[in-house]
Amino acid sequence: MKNGSVFDQLHTKQLYLPDSKDLMIKQWRCIKRMQKFNRIKSSLFGILRRTLMMKRMFASVGKNCYIEPPFYSNFGGKNVHLGDNVYANFGLTLVDDTYIYIGANTMIAPNVVIATASHPISPTLRKANFQYNLPVHIGERVWIGAGAVILPGVKIGENSVIGAGSIVTKDIPPNVVAVGNPCKVVREITSEDDKIYNRNCEIPKEIIDKYIK
């Protein structure tokens, strides 16, 4: 291990021991705030309270972001950066031991997991509880399907779609549809996708004229 506090080691990809008392106290405080977020009752006032709480919980939050409870996170979102108009449906899990970057206008379906923490293959080092973290970068206008799992160190390019149930183990380029375990690119997103949805349904002309042209 290199020198430096455990708080520095979270973000430098080096091996560290996560059972530091100071780190655990900080983590418990973040989790306590997350639990409070999840207990807020659903109402117009409740939505406003959650939105305001997110600005305290997350590293940075853009405009018009919202996460449906329940929301789970190792550090309550403290290491997560959200662009504008990010929406996450129920059951999002963020293993945010280091930074997670989610670009503007990204949509996240229910029960998605985004993880940054990992452990050595060595059983001896795992017995000693060693850990290391790799940041995750998700571009703008990405759609992540229900039940997808995004593993540490992955980058997903802007505009791409990750199919439901996918396990994303490697980087995904921009402007593609990718699915599977492991997640692989199946096709590019083209101009035809501005005309057709759900395989063969035509997008109404008035929608094209207002939102696409």
Contacts in CASP RR format, 6 or more apart in sequence:
PFRMAT RR
TARGET T0000
AUTHOR 0000-0000-0000
METHOD contacts of the structure
MODEL  1
MKNGSVFDQLHTKQLYLPDSKDLMIKQWRCIKRMQKFNRIKSSLFGILRR
TLMMKRMFASVGKNCYIEPPFYSNFGGKNVHLGDNVYANFGLTLVDDTYI
YIGANTMIAPNVVIATASHPISPTLRKANFQYNLPVHIGERVWIGAGAVI
LPGVKIGENSVIGAGSIVTKDIPPNVVAVGNPCKVVREITSEDDKIYNRN
CEIPKEIIDKYIK
1 9 0 8 1.000
1 14 0 8 1.000
1 15 0 8 1.000
1 16 0 8 1.000
2 9 0 8 1.000
2 12 0 8 1.000
2 14 0 8 1.000
6 16 0 8 1.000
6 17 0 8 1.000
6 18 0 8 1.000
6 20 0 8 1.000
6 22 0 8 1.000
6 23 0 8 1.000
7 22 0 8 1.000
7 23 0 8 1.000
7 26 0 8 1.000
9 15 0 8 1.000
9 16 0 8 1.000
10 16 0 8 1.000
10 23 0 8 1.000
10 79 0 8 1.000
10 97 0 8 1.000
10 98 0 8 1.000
10 133 0 8 1.000
11 79 0 8 1.000
11 98 0 8 1.000
11 99 0 8 1.000
11 133 0 8 1.000
11 135 0 8 1.000
13 132 0 8 1.000
13 133 0 8 1.000
13 134 0 8 1.000
14 132 0 8 1.000
15 120 0 8 1.000
15 125 0 8 1.000
15 130 0 8 1.000
15 131 0 8 1.000
15 132 0 8 1.000
16 130 0 8 1.000
16 131 0 8 1.000
16 132 0 8 1.000
17 128 0 8 1.000
17 129 0 8 1.000
17 130 0 8 1.000
17 131 0 8 1.000
18 24 0 8 1.000
18 97 0 8 1.000
18 129 0 8 1.000
18 131 0 8 1.000
19 129 0 8 1.000
26 75 0 8 1.000
27 74 0 8 1.000
27 75 0 8 1.000
30 57 0 8 1.000
30 73 0 8 1.000
30 75 0 8 1.000
30 76 0 8 1.000
30 77 0 8 1.000
30 78 0 8 1.000
31 73 0 8 1.000
31 74 0 8 1.000
31 75 0 8 1.000
31 76 0 8 1.000
33 53 0 8 1.000
33 56 0 8 1.000
33 57 0 8 1.000
33 76 0 8 1.000
34 57 0 8 1.000
34 71 0 8 1.000
34 72 0 8 1.000
34 73 0 8 1.000
34 76 0 8 1.000
34 77 0 8 1.000
36 53 0 8 1.000
37 50 0 8 1.000
37 53 0 8 1.000
37 54 0 8 1.000
37 57 0 8 1.000
37 69 0 8 1.000
37 71 0 8 1.000
38 69 0 8 1.000
38 70 0 8 1.000
38 71 0 8 1.000
40 46 0 8 1.000
40 49 0 8 1.000
40 50 0 8 1.000
40 53 0 8 1.000
40 69 0 8 1.000
42 69 0 8 1.000
47 66 0 8 1.000
50 66 0 8 1.000
50 67 0 8 1.000
50 69 0 8 1.000
51 65 0 8 1.000
51 66 0 8 1.000
54 61 0 8 1.000
54 65 0 8 1.000
54 66 0 8 1.000
54 67 0 8 1.000
54 82 0 8 1.000
55 61 0 8 1.000
57 76 0 8 1.000
57 77 0 8 1.000
57 78 0 8 1.000
58 77 0 8 1.000
58 78 0 8 1.000
58 80 0 8 1.000
58 81 0 8 1.000
58 82 0 8 1.000
59 77 0 8 1.000
59 78 0 8 1.000
59 79 0 8 1.000
59 80 0 8 1.000
59 81 0 8 1.000
59 99 0 8 1.000
60 81 0 8 1.000
60 82 0 8 1.000
60 83 0 8 1.000
61 82 0 8 1.000
61 83 0 8 1.000
62 82 0 8 1.000
62 83 0 8 1.000
62 84 0 8 1.000
62 85 0 8 1.000
62 86 0 8 1.000
62 104 0 8 1.000
63 84 0 8 1.000
63 85 0 8 1.000
64 84 0 8 1.000
64 85 0 8 1.000
65 82 0 8 1.000
65 83 0 8 1.000
65 84 0 8 1.000
65 85 0 8 1.000
65 86 0 8 1.000
65 87 0 8 1.000
66 86 0 8 1.000
66 87 0 8 1.000
66 88 0 8 1.000
67 87 0 8 1.000
67 88 0 8 1.000
67 92 0 8 1.000
68 88 0 8 1.000
68 89 0 8 1.000
68 90 0 8 1.000
68 91 0 8 1.000
68 92 0 8 1.000
69 90 0 8 1.000
69 91 0 8 1.000
70 90 0 8 1.000
70 91 0 8 1.000
71 88 0 8 1.000
71 91 0 8 1.000
71 92 0 8 1.000
71 94 0 8 1.000
72 91 0 8 1.000
72 92 0 8 1.000
72 93 0 8 1.000
72 94 0 8 1.000
73 80 0 8 1.000
73 93 0 8 1.000
73 94 0 8 1.000
73 95 0 8 1.000
73 96 0 8 1.000
74 94 0 8 1.000
74 95 0 8 1.000
74 96 0 8 1.000
74 97 0 8 1.000
74 117 0 8 1.000
75 96 0 8 1.000
75 97 0 8 1.000
76 94 0 8 1.000
76 96 0 8 1.000
77 94 0 8 1.000
77 96 0 8 1.000
77 100 0 8 1.000
78 96 0 8 1.000
79 96 0 8 1.000
79 97 0 8 1.000
79 98 0 8 1.000
79 99 0 8 1.000
79 100 0 8 1.000
79 116 0 8 1.000
80 94 0 8 1.000
80 96 0 8 1.000
80 99 0 8 1.000
80 100 0 8 1.000
80 101 0 8 1.000
80 102 0 8 1.000
81 99 0 8 1.000
81 100 0 8 1.000
81 101 0 8 1.000
81 102 0 8 1.000
82 102 0 8 1.000
82 103 0 8 1.000
83 102 0 8 1.000
83 103 0 8 1.000
83 104 0 8 1.000
83 106 0 8 1.000
83 140 0 8 1.000
84 104 0 8 1.000
84 105 0 8 1.000
85 104 0 8 1.000
85 105 0 8 1.000
86 102 0 8 1.000
86 103 0 8 1.000
86 104 0 8 1.000
86 105 0 8 1.000
86 106 0 8 1.000
86 107 0 8 1.000
86 108 0 8 1.000
87 106 0 8 1.000
87 107 0 8 1.000
87 108 0 8 1.000
88 107 0 8 1.000
88 108 0 8 1.000
88 112 0 8 1.000
89 108 0 8 1.000
89 109 0 8 1.000
89 110 0 8 1.000
89 146 0 8 1.000
90 110 0 8 1.000
90 111 0 8 1.000
91 110 0 8 1.000
91 111 0 8 1.000
91 112 0 8 1.000
92 108 0 8 1.000
92 110 0 8 1.000
92 111 0 8 1.000
92 112 0 8 1.000
92 114 0 8 1.000
93 111 0 8 1.000
93 112 0 8 1.000
93 113 0 8 1.000
93 114 0 8 1.000
93 115 0 8 1.000
94 100 0 8 1.000
94 114 0 8 1.000
95 113 0 8 1.000
95 114 0 8 1.000
95 115 0 8 1.000
95 116 0 8 1.000
95 117 0 8 1.000
96 116 0 8 1.000
97 116 0 8 1.000
97 117 0 8 1.000
97 131 0 8 1.000
97 133 0 8 1.000
98 116 0 8 1.000
98 117 0 8 1.000
98 133 0 8 1.000
98 134 0 8 1.000
98 135 0 8 1.000
99 116 0 8 1.000
99 135 0 8 1.000
99 136 0 8 1.000
100 114 0 8 1.000
100 116 0 8 1.000
100 135 0 8 1.000
100 136 0 8 1.000
100 138 0 8 1.000
101 135 0 8 1.000
101 136 0 8 1.000
101 137 0 8 1.000
101 138 0 8 1.000
101 139 0 8 1.000
102 108 0 8 1.000
102 138 0 8 1.000
102 139 0 8 1.000
103 138 0 8 1.000
103 139 0 8 1.000
103 140 0 8 1.000
103 141 0 8 1.000
103 142 0 8 1.000
103 158 0 8 1.000
104 140 0 8 1.000
104 141 0 8 1.000
105 140 0 8 1.000
105 141 0 8 1.000
106 138 0 8 1.000
106 139 0 8 1.000
106 140 0 8 1.000
106 141 0 8 1.000
106 142 0 8 1.000
106 143 0 8 1.000
106 144 0 8 1.000
107 142 0 8 1.000
107 143 0 8 1.000
107 144 0 8 1.000
108 144 0 8 1.000
108 145 0 8 1.000
109 143 0 8 1.000
109 144 0 8 1.000
109 145 0 8 1.000
109 146 0 8 1.000
109 147 0 8 1.000
109 148 0 8 1.000
109 164 0 8 1.000
110 146 0 8 1.000
110 147 0 8 1.000
111 146 0 8 1.000
111 147 0 8 1.000
112 144 0 8 1.000
112 145 0 8 1.000
112 146 0 8 1.000
112 147 0 8 1.000
112 148 0 8 1.000
112 149 0 8 1.000
112 150 0 8 1.000
113 147 0 8 1.000
113 148 0 8 1.000
113 149 0 8 1.000
113 150 0 8 1.000
114 136 0 8 1.000
114 138 0 8 1.000
114 150 0 8 1.000
115 136 0 8 1.000
115 149 0 8 1.000
115 150 0 8 1.000
115 151 0 8 1.000
115 152 0 8 1.000
116 133 0 8 1.000
116 134 0 8 1.000
116 135 0 8 1.000
116 136 0 8 1.000
116 152 0 8 1.000
116 153 0 8 1.000
117 131 0 8 1.000
117 132 0 8 1.000
117 133 0 8 1.000
117 152 0 8 1.000
118 131 0 8 1.000
118 132 0 8 1.000
118 133 0 8 1.000
118 134 0 8 1.000
118 151 0 8 1.000
118 152 0 8 1.000
119 125 0 8 1.000
119 126 0 8 1.000
119 130 0 8 1.000
119 131 0 8 1.000
119 132 0 8 1.000
120 126 0 8 1.000
120 130 0 8 1.000
120 132 0 8 1.000
133 152 0 8 1.000
134 152 0 8 1.000
134 153 0 8 1.000
135 153 0 8 1.000
136 150 0 8 1.000
136 152 0 8 1.000
136 153 0 8 1.000
136 154 0 8 1.000
136 155 0 8 1.000
137 153 0 8 1.000
137 154 0 8 1.000
137 155 0 8 1.000
137 156 0 8 1.000
138 144 0 8 1.000
138 150 0 8 1.000
138 155 0 8 1.000
138 156 0 8 1.000
138 157 0 8 1.000
139 156 0 8 1.000
139 157 0 8 1.000
139 158 0 8 1.000
139 160 0 8 1.000
139 174 0 8 1.000
140 158 0 8 1.000
140 159 0 8 1.000
141 158 0 8 1.000
141 159 0 8 1.000
142 156 0 8 1.000
142 157 0 8 1.000
142 158 0 8 1.000
142 159 0 8 1.000
142 160 0 8 1.000
142 161 0 8 1.000
142 162 0 8 1.000
143 160 0 8 1.000
143 161 0 8 1.000
143 162 0 8 1.000
144 150 0 8 1.000
144 156 0 8 1.000
144 162 0 8 1.000
144 163 0 8 1.000
145 161 0 8 1.000
145 162 0 8 1.000
145 163 0 8 1.000
145 164 0 8 1.000
145 165 0 8 1.000
145 166 0 8 1.000
146 164 0 8 1.000
146 165 0 8 1.000
147 164 0 8 1.000
147 165 0 8 1.000
148 162 0 8 1.000
148 163 0 8 1.000
148 164 0 8 1.000
148 165 0 8 1.000
148 166 0 8 1.000
148 167 0 8 1.000
148 168 0 8 1.000
148 183 0 8 1.000
149 165 0 8 1.000
149 166 0 8 1.000
149 167 0 8 1.000
149 168 0 8 1.000
150 156 0 8 1.000
150 162 0 8 1.000
150 168 0 8 1.000
151 167 0 8 1.000
151 168 0 8 1.000
151 169 0 8 1.000
154 168 0 8 1.000
154 169 0 8 1.000
154 170 0 8 1.000
154 171 0 8 1.000
154 172 0 8 1.000
155 171 0 8 1.000
155 172 0 8 1.000
156 162 0 8 1.000
156 168 0 8 1.000
156 171 0 8 1.000
156 172 0 8 1.000
157 171 0 8 1.000
157 172 0 8 1.000
157 173 0 8 1.000
157 174 0 8 1.000
157 175 0 8 1.000
158 174 0 8 1.000
158 175 0 8 1.000
159 174 0 8 1.000
159 175 0 8 1.000
159 189 0 8 1.000
160 172 0 8 1.000
160 173 0 8 1.000
160 174 0 8 1.000
160 175 0 8 1.000
160 176 0 8 1.000
160 177 0 8 1.000
160 178 0 8 1.000
160 189 0 8 1.000
161 176 0 8 1.000
161 177 0 8 1.000
161 178 0 8 1.000
161 189 0 8 1.000
162 168 0 8 1.000
162 172 0 8 1.000
162 178 0 8 1.000
162 179 0 8 1.000
162 183 0 8 1.000
163 177 0 8 1.000
163 178 0 8 1.000
163 179 0 8 1.000
163 180 0 8 1.000
163 183 0 8 1.000
164 179 0 8 1.000
165 179 0 8 1.000
165 180 0 8 1.000
165 181 0 8 1.000
166 178 0 8 1.000
166 179 0 8 1.000
166 180 0 8 1.000
166 181 0 8 1.000
166 183 0 8 1.000
167 180 0 8 1.000
167 181 0 8 1.000
167 182 0 8 1.000
167 183 0 8 1.000
168 178 0 8 1.000
168 182 0 8 1.000
168 183 0 8 1.000
169 182 0 8 1.000
169 183 0 8 1.000
170 182 0 8 1.000
170 183 0 8 1.000
172 178 0 8 1.000
172 183 0 8 1.000
172 185 0 8 1.000
173 185 0 8 1.000
175 188 0 8 1.000
175 189 0 8 1.000
176 185 0 8 1.000
176 186 0 8 1.000
176 187 0 8 1.000
176 188 0 8 1.000
176 189 0 8 1.000
177 185 0 8 1.000
177 186 0 8 1.000
177 187 0 8 1.000
177 188 0 8 1.000
177 189 0 8 1.000
178 184 0 8 1.000
178 185 0 8 1.000
178 186 0 8 1.000
179 186 0 8 1.000
194 203 0 8 1.000
194 208 0 8 1.000
194 212 0 8 1.000
195 202 0 8 1.000
195 203 0 8 1.000
195 208 0 8 1.000
196 202 0 8 1.000
196 203 0 8 1.000
197 203 0 8 1.000
203 212 0 8 1.000
END
